[in-house]
Amino acid sequence: MSVDATTVRRVAKLARIAVSDADVAAMEGELNAILGFVEQLSEVDVSGVEPMTSVTPMAMKKRADVVTDGEKADDIVANAPAAEDHFFAVPKVVE
């Protein structure tokens, strides 16, 4: 894929970057170099490579996926002006 001046201006507009007309040619070269490197990466065979989470092998830390009430209901409503059965009590505003 090759980038032209129109594409450089469009990418700059989407990225909200001010690029002067004098800088368009330089940006065009830089973007083409980046895309060329990405094309080189697509040539590498990674069929036997597992995805990594870090440069050192490690297991992801996991927790049980369970729903709890946090067991802090008393702490949460401790500073409330009014509470009832672990809920905030507020004055009725709609009749």
Backbone as ProteinMPNN parsed JSONL, in Angstrom:
{"seq_chain_A": "MSVDATTVRRVAKLARIAVSDADVAAMEGELNAILGFVEQLSEVDVSGVEPMTSVTPMAMKKRADVVTDGEKADDIVANAPAAEDHFFAVPKVVE", "coords_chain_A": {"N_chain_A": [[0.851, -1.176, 0.0], [0.512, 2.193, -0.798], [0.983, 5.546, 0.196], [-0.427, 8.64, -0.648], [-0.299, 12.261, -1.194], [-2.88, 13.248, -0.753], [-3.984, 11.326, 0.942], [-2.303, 11.64, 3.146], [-3.028, 14.2, 4.015], [-5.689, 13.677, 4.714], [-5.419, 11.758, 6.778], [-4.046, 13.336, 8.618], [-6.028, 15.22, 9.152], [-8.015, 13.586, 10.324], [-6.602, 12.785, 12.575], [-6.401, 15.134, 13.791], [-4.169, 16.797, 13.449], [-2.111, 19.452, 12.649], [-0.771, 19.881, 9.563], [1.449, 21.357, 7.502], [1.621, 22.442, 4.029], [4.228, 22.218, 3.178], [5.228, 20.209, 4.776], [3.91, 17.923, 3.985], [5.06, 16.234, 2.042], [7.235, 15.126, 3.421], [5.908, 13.77, 5.484], [4.511, 11.957, 3.936], [6.563, 10.273, 3.011], [7.419, 9.217, 5.482], [5.105, 7.847, 6.395], [4.827, 5.948, 4.35], [7.173, 4.497, 4.794], [6.619, 3.394, 7.303], [4.376, 1.806, 6.695], [5.605, 0.073, 4.913], [7.296, -1.326, 6.641], [5.382, -2.644, 8.198], [4.291, -4.311, 6.261], [6.501, -5.963, 5.867], [6.484, -7.316, 8.289], [4.253, -8.923, 7.973], [5.178, -10.982, 6.459], [6.485, -12.736, 8.093], [6.531, -15.954, 9.527], [4.372, -16.963, 11.915], [3.061, -19.138, 12.875], [3.504, -21.157, 14.82], [3.812, -19.799, 17.165], [2.911, -18.821, 20.357], [0.553, -16.46, 21.748], [1.732, -13.762, 23.815], [1.731, -12.475, 27.159], [3.625, -11.114, 28.424], [7.177, -10.438, 28.386], [8.458, -12.335, 29.826], [7.632, -15.669, 30.636], [4.558, -16.164, 32.203], [1.757, -16.842, 34.313], [-1.554, -15.618, 33.963], [-3.092, -13.615, 36.427], [-5.964, -14.602, 38.027], [-9.306, -14.238, 39.192], [-12.105, -15.556, 40.987], [-15.15, -15.551, 39.253], [-17.595, -14.305, 40.608], [-20.634, -13.043, 42.012], [-20.886, -10.715, 44.55], [-21.981, -9.005, 47.521], [-20.132, -7.354, 48.503], [-19.834, -7.207, 51.183], [-19.781, -4.961, 52.817], [-21.827, -3.34, 53.568], [-22.625, -2.046, 55.944], [-20.453, -0.343, 56.393], [-20.647, 1.307, 54.166], [-23.058, 2.761, 54.445], [-22.551, 4.056, 56.776], [-21.932, 6.799, 57.155], [-24.169, 8.03, 56.245], [-26.924, 10.329, 56.397], [-29.409, 9.237, 56.949], [-30.423, 5.888, 57.181], [-31.729, 2.692, 56.223], [-32.16, -0.668, 56.672], [-29.631, -1.27, 55.43], [-29.729, 0.487, 53.255], [-29.7, 3.716, 51.683], [-31.665, 6.198, 53.091], [-33.943, 8.437, 51.828], [-35.714, 11.555, 51.487], [-39.099, 11.533, 50.347], [-39.848, 12.658, 47.144], [-41.53, 12.585, 44.985], [-44.924, 12.355, 44.403]], "CA_chain_A": [[0.0, 0.0, 0.0], [1.28, 3.425, -0.897], [0.256, 6.719, 0.669], [-0.196, 9.838, -1.452], [-0.469, 13.52, -0.458], [-4.282, 13.365, -0.34], [-4.163, 10.452, 2.101], [-1.595, 12.267, 4.272], [-3.877, 15.294, 4.517], [-6.877, 13.091, 5.345], [-4.992, 11.171, 8.048], [-3.752, 14.457, 9.51], [-7.303, 15.802, 9.573], [-8.645, 12.643, 11.249], [-5.827, 12.783, 13.816], [-6.418, 16.523, 14.263], [-2.786, 17.28, 13.45], [-1.897, 20.48, 11.64], [0.361, 19.57, 8.695], [1.555, 22.376, 6.452], [1.864, 21.894, 2.696], [5.654, 21.899, 3.067], [5.504, 18.977, 5.522], [3.15, 16.79, 3.449], [5.968, 15.307, 1.358], [8.005, 14.395, 4.439], [4.982, 12.846, 6.143], [4.212, 10.894, 2.972], [7.683, 9.334, 3.074], [7.415, 8.531, 6.776], [3.995, 6.897, 6.438], [5.151, 4.849, 3.439], [8.185, 3.677, 5.457], [5.934, 2.642, 8.361], [3.566, 0.773, 6.054], [6.537, -0.913, 4.371], [7.725, -2.17, 7.753], [4.248, -3.498, 8.559], [4.219, -5.345, 5.224], [7.567, -6.921, 6.149], [6.06, -8.142, 9.415], [3.264, -9.906, 7.534], [5.888, -12.081, 5.82], [7.044, -13.61, 9.125], [5.683, -17.092, 9.869], [4.143, -17.019, 13.366], [2.055, -20.177, 13.071], [3.729, -21.936, 16.033], [4.121, -18.899, 18.276], [1.75, -18.525, 21.193], [0.495, -15.066, 22.187], [2.403, -13.535, 25.092], [1.256, -11.366, 27.972], [4.818, -10.464, 28.933], [8.386, -11.012, 27.796], [8.776, -13.515, 30.62], [6.436, -16.508, 30.747], [3.872, -16.093, 33.481], [0.315, -17.11, 34.236], [-2.383, -14.468, 34.288], [-3.761, -13.698, 37.711], [-7.403, -14.665, 37.815], [-10.122, -14.359, 40.389], [-13.375, -16.226, 40.721], [-16.161, -14.649, 38.704], [-18.797, -14.477, 41.422], [-21.28, -11.806, 42.423], [-20.987, -10.563, 45.997], [-22.46, -7.679, 47.908], [-18.986, -6.628, 49.002], [-19.821, -7.377, 52.627], [-19.446, -3.686, 53.434], [-23.034, -2.519, 53.588], [-22.614, -1.184, 57.125], [-19.441, 0.695, 56.182], [-21.088, 2.228, 53.112], [-24.104, 3.659, 54.929], [-22.188, 4.554, 58.101], [-21.943, 8.264, 57.186], [-25.415, 8.542, 55.663], [-27.774, 11.0, 57.379], [-30.478, 8.307, 57.316], [-30.281, 4.596, 56.519], [-32.71, 1.7, 56.648], [-31.844, -1.991, 56.12], [-28.445, -1.14, 54.571], [-30.007, 1.349, 52.114], [-29.801, 5.129, 52.0], [-33.042, 6.674, 53.218], [-34.05, 9.808, 51.319], [-37.098, 12.031, 51.575], [-39.934, 11.296, 49.174], [-39.995, 13.891, 46.387], [-42.557, 12.388, 43.979], [-46.15, 11.835, 45.011]], "C_chain_A": [[0.888, 1.228, 0.0], [0.4, 4.609, -0.511], [0.596, 7.891, -0.237], [-0.483, 11.077, -0.604], [-1.902, 13.696, 0.039], [-4.547, 12.522, 0.913], [-3.478, 11.035, 3.332], [-2.447, 13.377, 4.865], [-5.112, 14.752, 5.233], [-6.535, 12.478, 6.698], [-4.695, 12.272, 9.065], [-5.036, 15.1, 10.016], [-8.002, 14.9, 10.583], [-7.934, 12.619, 12.6], [-5.786, 14.165, 14.451], [-5.006, 17.058, 14.466], [-2.655, 18.3, 12.331], [-0.628, 20.145, 10.863], [0.37, 20.598, 7.579], [1.834, 21.696, 5.116], [3.328, 21.506, 2.508], [5.986, 20.57, 3.756], [4.807, 17.747, 4.945], [4.078, 15.767, 2.795], [6.774, 14.479, 2.364], [7.123, 13.37, 5.148], [4.63, 11.677, 5.23], [5.307, 9.831, 2.996], [7.696, 8.534, 4.364], [6.3, 7.493, 6.851], [4.246, 5.712, 5.518], [6.208, 3.934, 4.056], [7.548, 2.818, 6.546], [5.126, 1.504, 7.751], [4.438, -0.311, 5.427], [7.034, -1.862, 5.447], [6.613, -3.122, 8.173], [4.088, -4.615, 7.53], [5.317, -6.388, 5.42], [7.168, -7.848, 7.287], [5.058, -9.207, 8.984], [3.92, -11.107, 6.851], [6.441, -13.086, 6.827], [6.043, -14.708, 9.46], [5.574, -17.188, 11.394], [3.145, -18.116, 13.712], [2.258, -20.967, 14.367], [4.002, -21.092, 17.264], [2.851, -18.588, 19.049], [1.744, -17.049, 21.576], [1.111, -14.916, 23.577], [1.741, -12.38, 25.835], [2.417, -10.558, 28.507], [6.024, -11.073, 28.24], [8.87, -12.216, 28.579], [7.522, -14.358, 30.768], [5.836, -16.419, 32.148], [2.394, -16.372, 33.272], [-0.439, -15.848, 34.626], [-3.042, -14.68, 35.646], [-5.256, -13.637, 37.473], [-8.107, -14.753, 39.15], [-11.422, -15.032, 40.003], [-14.398, -15.194, 40.257], [-17.485, -14.889, 39.433], [-19.334, -13.112, 41.825], [-21.365, -11.798, 43.939], [-21.532, -9.179, 46.301], [-21.324, -6.837, 48.475], [-18.825, -6.733, 50.503], [-19.407, -6.108, 53.356], [-20.653, -2.777, 53.529], [-23.047, -1.575, 54.781], [-21.607, -0.049, 56.973], [-19.921, 1.741, 55.188], [-22.106, 3.22, 53.642], [-23.775, 4.269, 56.288], [-22.281, 6.074, 58.198], [-23.221, 8.861, 56.604], [-26.245, 9.23, 56.743], [-28.913, 10.102, 57.843], [-30.298, 7.024, 56.515], [-31.306, 3.637, 57.089], [-32.411, 0.393, 55.938], [-30.707, -1.933, 55.097], [-28.704, -0.343, 53.298], [-30.012, 2.792, 52.583], [-31.274, 5.508, 52.063], [-33.073, 8.135, 52.794], [-35.497, 10.259, 51.414], [-37.83, 11.785, 50.258], [-40.129, 12.618, 48.442], [-41.065, 13.779, 45.309], [-43.768, 11.773, 44.665], [-46.992, 11.085, 44.016]], "O_chain_A": [[1.891, 1.288, 0.712], [-0.781, 4.659, -0.855], [1.762, 8.117, -0.56], [-0.863, 10.963, 0.562], [-2.121, 14.231, 1.126], [-5.248, 12.957, 1.826], [-4.007, 10.94, 4.44], [-2.573, 13.481, 6.085], [-5.534, 15.306, 6.248], [-7.278, 12.657, 7.664], [-5.053, 12.153, 10.237], [-5.122, 15.482, 11.183], [-8.526, 15.383, 11.587], [-8.57, 12.453, 13.642], [-5.205, 14.347, 15.521], [-4.686, 17.674, 15.482], [-3.045, 18.036, 11.194], [0.463, 20.125, 11.431], [-0.582, 20.7, 6.806], [2.229, 20.532, 5.069], [3.635, 20.573, 1.766], [6.926, 19.883, 3.354], [5.089, 16.629, 5.378], [3.898, 14.563, 2.977], [6.968, 13.278, 2.177], [7.544, 12.238, 5.383], [4.471, 10.546, 5.689], [5.018, 8.634, 3.0], [7.947, 7.329, 4.357], [6.524, 6.377, 7.32], [3.912, 4.581, 5.869], [6.153, 2.719, 3.865], [7.896, 1.646, 6.696], [5.18, 0.371, 8.23], [4.057, -1.481, 5.408], [7.178, -3.061, 5.207], [6.877, -4.286, 8.472], [3.78, -5.749, 7.896], [5.093, -7.572, 5.169], [7.48, -9.038, 7.254], [5.019, -10.288, 9.573], [3.279, -12.144, 6.684], [6.829, -14.188, 6.438], [4.857, -14.441, 9.655], [6.561, -17.461, 12.079], [2.46, -18.034, 14.732], [1.277, -21.409, 14.964], [4.386, -21.625, 18.305], [1.849, -18.152, 18.482], [2.807, -16.443, 21.716], [1.025, -15.82, 24.409], [1.253, -11.43, 25.222], [2.23, -9.442, 28.99], [5.91, -12.106, 27.581], [9.618, -13.037, 28.049], [6.444, -13.812, 31.004], [6.536, -16.581, 33.148], [1.854, -16.16, 32.186], [-0.012, -15.103, 35.508], [-3.491, -15.78, 35.97], [-5.754, -12.734, 36.8], [-7.564, -15.281, 40.121], [-11.791, -15.071, 38.829], [-14.489, -14.099, 40.812], [-18.37, -15.584, 38.934], [-18.58, -12.148, 41.962], [-21.854, -12.751, 44.547], [-21.541, -8.297, 45.443], [-21.555, -5.701, 48.889], [-17.775, -6.379, 51.038], [-18.753, -6.173, 54.396], [-20.504, -1.556, 53.567], [-23.44, -0.417, 54.643], [-21.878, 1.081, 57.379], [-19.635, 2.928, 55.345], [-22.031, 4.406, 53.322], [-24.623, 4.927, 56.892], [-22.679, 6.589, 59.243], [-23.334, 10.082, 56.486], [-26.272, 8.77, 57.884], [-29.342, 10.187, 58.994], [-30.048, 7.069, 55.311], [-31.704, 3.731, 58.25], [-32.409, 0.353, 54.708], [-30.826, -2.499, 54.01], [-27.951, -0.49, 52.335], [-30.295, 3.067, 53.748], [-32.042, 5.163, 51.165], [-32.335, 8.965, 53.324], [-36.407, 9.431, 51.421], [-37.228, 11.83, 49.185], [-40.535, 13.604, 49.057], [-41.475, 14.802, 44.762], [-43.653, 10.799, 45.408], [-48.059, 10.581, 44.365]]}, "name": "protein", "num_of_chains": 1, "seq": "MSVDATTVRRVAKLARIAVSDADVAAMEGELNAILGFVEQLSEVDVSGVEPMTSVTPMAMKKRADVVTDGEKADDIVANAPAAEDHFFAVPKVVE"}
